[in-house]
Amino acid sequence: MRTAAETIATINRRAKEVGVRVRLHAAEIGGPRRIGIGEDEPVVTASVFKVPVALELARQAAEGAFDLAGRVTVAPGHPTPSPYGLATFRHEVVLSWHDLATLMIGISDNVATDLILAEVGKEAVNASLRRLGFEDTAVPQDCREVLDSIGEDLGLSYEDDEGLLAGLPYEQVSALRALRPEHTCRTTAAEITRLLGLIWRDEAAPPAACAEVRRWLGLQVWPHRLRAGFPDDGVRVSGKTGTLPSVRNEVGVVEYPDGRRYAVGVFTRAEDTRSKAPERDAFIGFAAAEAVGWLRTAAPA
C-alpha cells in the first residue's frame, strides 16, 4: 500500500509535468482520514466563492428571510460580463432565486451570482463564514468587481475572456490583484473541504438549506476537472469550478456506492498565461483521484 508521502509525490510530479503548482486537501466526511499539499496556504478561489454564496442564500431562505420561489426579472445588458448564461441573453427573463442559484452553481453564471450576492449581502456571507469558524475564507468581491480589477490592472476593458491575455508576459498577469489572495475572494484547501463536510452533514446551516446546496452542487455540468478522475457510473461527484487567468480550481464531494464520502479541494496556478490547457483541467481529476484513492486504502488514523 502506498504511503501518503508517495501519493503526494505522485501528484506533485504530475503537476510539474503539466506546468502548475497545486494546493490540495481531501478529507473523509465523517471519518478521520486526511491528505493535503499546502492545504493551509491561502489561495484564490475564483468562482469557488460561489459555494459560500449559495450557502448563505439557502440559509436565509430556510430561516424565513425570503422565498426561494420569489420571482426576479433580469433585463438584458447586465453590467457583469460572462461568456455564457444570462449575460448572453437578448431578452428579458423572469426566474426564481432558486433558478438563479441553479445557474450560479450549475454553469457558474456570473450575472446570477451578482444578483444573488446583492440580495443576501457580502457582509452576511462573511459573517456566516466567521460564525462557522472560517478565518481564511472570505468573499470581499462579487464577479463584476473581480473582473473589473483585472481590467483596471491591465488598463483595458476585460470581459472575462482569457484568450485576450494569452500573449501577455506571465509576470504582468501574475501580478493581478485578482490572482493575489489578500486582494480578492480567498480560502484554503483545508477550509473549503471542511465547509463541504459541514454542508454534507447538515451542520453548516439548517438541514433544508444544506440539502439545497447539495442539490445545486450536484447539478454542475462540467465534466473536465474533478469528474474526470471518477469515471465510474456508481460514483457521484458534486462540485464547483473556479477559473481565472492561470488559475484552474475545483472543489466538491465524491460519494461511493459503499456510502463513504470525501470532500476534495484542488487549486492550481499555472506557470504561463495559456488559456487553453486541457491537460491542466484533467490534472485536477487526476490529483483528486489519487488523494481519494489513498484515503480509501489507508489504515484508520
C-alpha positions in Angstrom: 0.0 0.0 0.0 1.3 3.5 -0.9 2.1 5.9 1.8 0.7 9.5 2.0 4.2 10.8 1.1 4.3 8.6 -2.0 0.8 9.8 -3.1 1.8 13.4 -2.6 5.0 12.9 -4.6 2.9 11.3 -7.5 0.6 14.3 -7.5 3.4 16.9 -7.4 5.3 15.0 -10.2 2.3 15.2 -12.5 1.7 18.9 -11.5 5.3 19.7 -12.7 4.7 17.8 -15.9 1.6 19.9 -16.8 3.1 23.2 -15.5 1.1 24.0 -12.4 1.5 24.5 -8.7 -1.1 22.6 -6.7 -2.7 23.2 -3.3 -4.9 20.3 -2.3 -6.9 18.8 0.5 -9.0 15.7 0.7 -10.9 14.5 3.8 -13.2 11.7 4.6 -16.6 13.1 5.6 -17.4 11.5 9.0 -14.0 9.9 9.3 -10.5 10.8 10.4 -8.6 10.4 7.2 -6.9 13.5 5.6 -4.3 14.2 3.0 -3.0 17.6 1.8 -0.5 19.6 -0.1 -0.1 23.2 1.1 -3.6 22.8 2.4 -3.4 25.8 4.9 -1.9 28.2 2.3 -4.4 31.0 1.2 -5.4 30.5 -2.4 -7.6 32.5 -4.9 -11.0 30.9 -5.1 -12.1 32.3 -8.5 -15.7 31.0 -8.8 -15.3 28.6 -5.9 -16.5 31.5 -3.8 -20.0 30.8 -5.2 -20.3 27.9 -2.7 -20.5 30.1 0.4 -22.7 32.5 -1.5 -25.1 29.6 -2.3 -25.0 28.5 1.3 -25.9 32.0 2.5 -28.8 32.2 0.1 -30.1 28.9 1.2 -29.6 29.7 4.9 -31.5 33.0 4.7 -34.4 31.3 2.8 -34.5 28.4 5.3 -34.7 30.9 8.2 -37.6 32.8 6.5 -35.8 35.9 5.2 -37.3 35.4 1.8 -38.7 32.8 -0.5 -36.5 30.9 -3.0 -39.6 30.8 -5.3 -39.8 34.6 -5.4 -39.5 36.0 -8.9 -36.6 38.1 -10.2 -36.8 40.0 -13.5 -33.4 40.1 -15.4 -33.1 42.5 -18.2 -30.5 42.1 -20.9 -27.3 44.2 -20.6 -26.4 43.5 -17.0 -23.0 45.0 -16.3 -21.4 41.8 -15.1 -19.7 40.1 -18.0 -19.8 36.3 -18.6 -19.1 34.2 -21.7 -22.3 32.2 -21.2 -25.5 32.3 -19.3 -27.7 35.3 -18.6 -25.0 37.7 -19.9 -25.6 36.3 -23.4 -29.4 36.6 -23.3 -31.1 39.2 -25.6 -34.4 39.4 -24.0 -35.9 40.0 -20.5 -36.4 36.8 -18.5 -38.1 36.1 -15.2 -36.6 33.5 -12.9 -36.8 32.5 -9.2 -34.0 32.8 -6.7 -33.8 29.0 -6.8 -33.3 29.2 -10.6 -30.6 31.8 -10.3 -28.8 29.6 -7.8 -29.0 26.6 -10.1 -27.4 28.8 -12.9 -24.8 30.2 -10.4 -23.6 26.7 -9.5 -24.6 24.6 -12.5 -22.8 26.7 -15.2 -21.0 29.3 -13.0 -23.2 32.1 -14.2 -21.7 35.4 -13.2 -24.8 37.5 -13.6 -26.9 35.1 -11.5 -24.1 35.2 -8.8 -24.0 39.0 -8.6 -27.8 39.2 -8.4 -27.8 36.7 -5.5 -24.9 38.4 -3.7 -26.5 41.8 -4.0 -29.6 40.2 -2.3 -28.0 38.3 0.5 -25.1 40.8 1.1 -21.4 40.2 1.2 -21.4 41.1 4.9 -23.8 38.3 5.6 -21.8 35.8 3.7 -18.7 36.7 5.6 -20.4 36.8 8.9 -21.7 33.3 8.4 -18.2 32.1 7.5 -16.8 33.7 10.7 -19.6 32.1 12.7 -18.7 28.7 11.3 -15.1 29.3 12.4 -13.5 30.0 9.0 -10.7 32.6 9.4 -9.1 32.3 6.0 -12.1 32.1 3.7 -13.6 35.5 2.6 -15.8 36.9 -0.1 -14.8 40.6 -0.4 -15.9 41.0 -4.1 -18.6 39.9 -6.5 -17.9 38.7 -10.0 -18.0 42.2 -11.6 -15.5 43.6 -9.0 -13.1 40.7 -9.6 -13.2 41.1 -13.4 -13.1 44.9 -13.2 -9.9 44.7 -11.2 -8.3 42.8 -14.0 -9.2 45.5 -16.5 -8.0 48.2 -14.1 -4.7 46.5 -13.5 -4.1 46.0 -17.2 -5.6 49.2 -18.5 -8.2 47.6 -20.7 -11.8 46.5 -20.6 -11.8 42.9 -19.5 -14.9 40.9 -20.5 -14.0 37.5 -18.9 -12.1 36.3 -21.9 -8.8 34.7 -21.0 -7.7 34.5 -24.6 -7.2 38.2 -24.7 -4.4 37.8 -22.1 -2.7 34.8 -23.5 0.0 36.9 -25.3 0.9 39.0 -22.2 4.0 38.4 -20.2 3.4 36.0 -17.3 4.9 38.4 -14.8 2.3 41.0 -15.8 -0.6 38.6 -15.4 0.7 37.0 -12.2 0.7 40.4 -10.5 -3.0 41.0 -11.0 -4.9 41.7 -7.8 -7.4 39.0 -8.8 -4.7 36.5 -8.5 -3.4 37.5 -5.1 -5.5 36.0 -2.2 -5.1 39.1 0.0 -6.9 41.2 -2.5 -9.7 39.0 -3.7 -12.0 36.1 -2.8 -9.9 33.5 -1.0 -9.9 30.3 1.0 -7.5 27.4 1.8 -7.9 23.9 0.6 -8.4 22.7 4.1 -11.1 25.2 5.0 -13.2 24.7 1.8 -13.2 20.9 2.4 -14.3 21.5 6.0 -17.1 23.7 4.7 -18.2 21.0 2.3 -18.1 18.5 5.1 -20.4 20.7 7.2 -22.8 21.1 4.3 -22.9 17.3 3.7 -23.5 16.7 7.5 -26.2 19.3 7.7 -24.1 21.3 10.1 -23.4 24.5 8.1 -27.0 25.8 8.2 -30.5 24.4 8.8 -30.8 20.9 7.2 -33.1 22.2 4.5 -30.5 24.8 3.4 -27.7 22.3 3.3 -29.9 20.0 1.2 -30.5 22.8 -1.3 -26.8 23.5 -1.6 -26.0 19.8 -2.1 -28.6 19.7 -4.9 -27.2 22.7 -6.6 -23.6 21.3 -6.5 -24.9 18.0 -7.8 -26.3 19.9 -10.9 -22.9 21.3 -12.0 -22.5 20.4 -15.7 -18.7 20.5 -16.2 -17.1 17.0 -16.6 -13.5 18.1 -17.4 -11.9 18.6 -14.0 -13.0 16.8 -10.8 -15.4 14.4 -12.5 -12.6 13.4 -15.0 -10.9 11.5 -12.1 -14.0 9.4 -11.2 -15.4 7.9 -14.4 -17.3 5.0 -12.7 -21.1 5.5 -13.1 -21.5 4.4 -9.5 -19.5 7.3 -8.1 -21.4 10.6 -7.6 -19.4 13.8 -7.9 -20.9 17.2 -6.9 -18.7 20.2 -7.4 -17.9 23.8 -8.2 -15.2 25.0 -10.6 -13.2 28.2 -10.4 -11.4 29.8 -13.3 -9.3 32.9 -13.8 -6.2 33.7 -15.9 -3.6 31.0 -15.0 -6.0 29.6 -12.3 -7.9 26.4 -12.5 -9.7 25.1 -9.4 -12.4 22.7 -8.4 -13.9 21.7 -5.1 -16.5 19.1 -4.4 -17.7 15.9 -2.8 -17.1 12.4 -4.1 -19.7 9.7 -2.9 -19.2 6.0 -3.4 -21.8 3.3 -3.5 -20.5 1.9 -0.2 -21.6 5.1 1.5 -18.2 6.6 2.1 -17.9 10.3 1.1 -14.9 12.6 0.6 -14.6 16.3 0.4 -11.9 17.5 -2.1 -10.4 20.8 -3.0 -7.8 21.2 -5.8 -6.4 24.6 -6.5 -3.9 25.1 -9.3 -1.8 28.0 -10.6 -0.2 27.8 -14.0 3.3 28.9 -14.8 2.3 30.6 -18.1 -0.7 32.5 -19.5 -2.1 29.9 -21.9 -5.9 30.0 -21.8 -6.4 26.5 -23.4 -4.7 23.8 -21.5 -6.9 20.7 -21.2 -4.2 18.7 -19.5 -4.4 21.1 -16.6 -8.1 20.6 -16.3 -7.6 16.9 -16.4 -4.9 17.1 -13.7 -7.5 18.2 -11.2 -9.3 15.0 -11.7 -6.1 13.0 -11.5 -5.0 14.7 -8.3 -8.4 14.2 -6.7 -8.5 10.6 -7.7 -5.0 10.0 -6.3 -5.9 11.6 -3.0 -9.2 9.9 -2.6 -7.8 6.6 -3.6 -5.2 6.9 -0.8 -7.9 7.8 1.7 -9.9 4.7 0.7 -7.0 2.3 1.2 -5.2 4.0 4.2 -5.4 2.4 7.6 -7.6 4.3 10.0 -5.8 7.2 11.7 
